[in-house]
Amino acid sequence: MKNWVPNIITLLNLLCGCIGAIYAFNDQLILAGIFVAAGIFFDFFDGLAARLLHVSSELGKQLDSLADMVTSGLVPGIVMYQMLSDAVGYNLTNTITSFEAPSPEQWYAHPFVPVIGFLITLGSCYRLAKFNIDTRQTDSFIGVPTPANAILIISLGIIAQDYNAGWVTEALTNPYVLTIITLFSVYILNAELPLFALKFKSFGWKGNEIRWIFIALCITLIATLQIYAVPCIIVIYILMSVVNNVMSKKKANQ
């Protein structure tokens, strides 16, 4: 019976992703974000449960990636689709009356433009497939993990719907800016960039310095900036990983 405990937790991740997708398609991004966050919570604890119960399996590994594909791959793609739809005023449900190519100045005024958002889903799929066969990512990540990228994109979607955010809202409703964010997202998912993992082998300070510092920064930023803290946290995570890589190389060369 205990063999099924981690798999049930993984399936709860998938269920949260399915519900999140429904809310995302209805442009209810706060509710979509809540269910994605719940799915990521289950995603963290399925692996922990498998280790505690000593029931890790290849089936569990495959289930985990398939669940992540929905929760952290499909849903952020839908969110970016909705953001681009809102920015250009068109989407695939609009009646297409002409297939003529738009002028360079009005390239974004076309029903198919929001589909650019699903590049995030494709990039997430590729990243998850690579992760499953990459033996280098046991204690750290190479490229931003799909859950972190999902949180980034969904937080931007929620911020974009806050019409009191001034220039931030204006930027996040610009199709050119959203296209750049989409391409950046796909890049950081699959870049050969080593990133530290938040998995603790022990809870002491030694050997976990960067993790505790990062957690302290996260708590401080969330307490002060709330939802606006999320994009900052992802950027800080990447920057701290780059600094950590440089320092590790210097230590190795000494």
N, C-alpha and C positions, 0 to 999 in steps of 0.2 A: 504493500500500500504506500509506503514512504517513497517508493520510486516515482510515484505520480505527483507528489507534492510540488516539486519544482516545475513540472510540466503544466500543472493547473495554474500556478502563478504566472507562467509564461502566457498561457491562454487568456488570462485576465488582462494581461498587457495588450494582447490582440483585440479583445473585446473593447477595451478603452479606446484603442485606435479606430475601430469601426464606428463607435459612437462619436468620436472626435471628428471623423470624416463627414458624418451627417451634419454636424453643427457647422463645420467649415464650409460645406457646399451651400449652407443657408446663410453664410456670411455672419454667423454668430461666433466670432473669433475668440471671445473671452471664454465661452463654454467649451469651444474646441481646445483651447489652451489648457483648461482645467483637466479635461480627459486625457490629453497627451501627457501632462505632468503626472497624472495617476498611472498611466501606462509605463512611463519611465521609472516611476517608483517601483512598480512590479518587476520591471526589467532588471533593476538593481538587485532585488531580493530573490529572484529566481536562482541566480548564480550563487548567492550566499547560502540559500537553502540547500542547493545541490552539494556545496562543499561541506556544510555542517552535517548533512545526512549521509555523505559519502556515496552519492548516487549519480555522479556526473555521467553523462552518456552522449553518444553521437546524435541520438534522436533529440535530446534536449538542446544541443548546439544548433541543430537545423531549425527546430521550432523557434528558438530565440531569434534567429536571423529573419525568419518569415514574419514573426510578430513585429519586429523592428521595422521591417519593410513597410508595414501599414502605418504603425504609430509614428515612426520617425522618418519615413520616406514619402508615403502617399499624402499624409495630412499636411506637412509643410508645403508640398507641391500645390495642393488645393488652395492653401492660404495665399501663396504667391499668385496663383491664377486669379483669385478673388481681388487681390490688391491691384493687379494689372487691369482687371476688368473695370474696377472702380476708377482707375486712373484714365483709361482711354474711353470709357463709356460704352464699350462693346464687349460681348462674349459670344461663345458658340451658340447660345440660345437665341441670339438675335437673328432675324431673317437676313440671309445673305443675298443681296440683290445684284452684286457685281463682283467678279473675280479679277477685275483689273488691278494691276499693281499700283499702290498709292505712290504719290510723289515723295521724294526724300524728306520733305518738310512735314509730311503727314503720314509717314510710314506706320505710325502707331494707331491711326484711325482705321483699324481693320479687325473684324471679329476673331481672327486667328492669333493675334498678338498675345492675348493672355496665356495661350498654350506654352509660351516661353517659360512660364512658371514651373511647368512639369519637368524642366531640365533638372530641377532639384531632386525630383523623384528618381530620374534616371541616374543622376550622380550618386544618390544614396544607395541605389541598387548595386551599382558597380562597386562602391566602397564596401558594402556588406559582403559581396561575393569575394572581394580581395581579402577581407578580414578572415574569412573562413579558411583560406588556404595559406595565409601568411603566418609563419611560425615566429616571426619577430615581434608580434604584438601580444605577448603573454603578460608582460609586466608593465607595458606602456603602449601608447597608441602611435600610429603613423598616419597623420591626417586627422582632422577633427572628427570625433565619433558622431554617428548619426543622431543620437539623442541630443547632444549639445547643439548641433546644427538646427535640429527641429525647434528647440527652445528659442534659438536666435531668431529664426524666421517668424515663428508665431508671435513672439514678443514685438517684433517690428509691425506685424499686422495689427496687433492691439493698439500700439502707439499711433499707427496711421489713422485709426478710427477716433482718436482723441483730437477733436478739432480745436482744442485749446492749447495745443502743443506748438503753435507758431510755426517757425521755419522748419522744425522737425517734421511736422505733419505735411507741410508743403513739399518737402524733399521726398517723403515716402508716398506721395501721390503723383510723383513725376515718373512717367514710364521709362525714361532714360536711366534715372537713378535705380529704379526697380530692376531693370535689365542688368545693370552693372552688379547689383547686389546678388542677383541670381547666378551670374557667371562666377562671381567671387565665392559664393557658397559651394558651387560645384568644384571649384579649384581647391578650396581648403579641405573639402571632404577627401580628396584623392591626392593631395600634395605629399611628397616625400618629406614630411615635416614631423620629426619625433615630438610627441607631446606626453607629459607625465600623466600617469593614471591616478585616480583618486582612491584606488583600492589600498587599504591599510593592512599590512601584515602584522603590525603591532600598533598600539596607540601612543607610544612614546614619542618624544620630540626628535630624538636622534634617528636620522634616516627618513623622517617625515616632515622636515622643516618646511619644504616648499608647499606641501599639502596643507599644513596648519596655517601658514601665512595666507595661502589662497582662500581657505575657508573663512578666516577672519576678515579678509577684504570683502568676500561675498556678503557676509552678514552685515558689515558696515554699509556697503553700497545699497543693499536691499532695504535696510532700515531707513536710509536717507532718500534714495531715489525711487524706490518701489519698482514698478514695471520698467522704468527707464534704466534701471541698473543692469538688466539682463544683457543687452548688447555690449555694455561696458565690461561685464564679467567675461564674456566670450573673448573679447579683444585682449583683456588682461591675461586670460588663460593662455592664449597663443603667445603673447609677449613674454610671459614668465617662463614658458616652455623653451622659447628661443634663448633666453638668458641662461636658463638651466643647462641647455645643450652646450653653450659656449663655455660655461664654467666647468662642466664635466670634461670637455675636451682639454681645457687648460690643465686640470688635475691629472688627466691621463698622460699628458706630455711632460709633466714635471718629474 
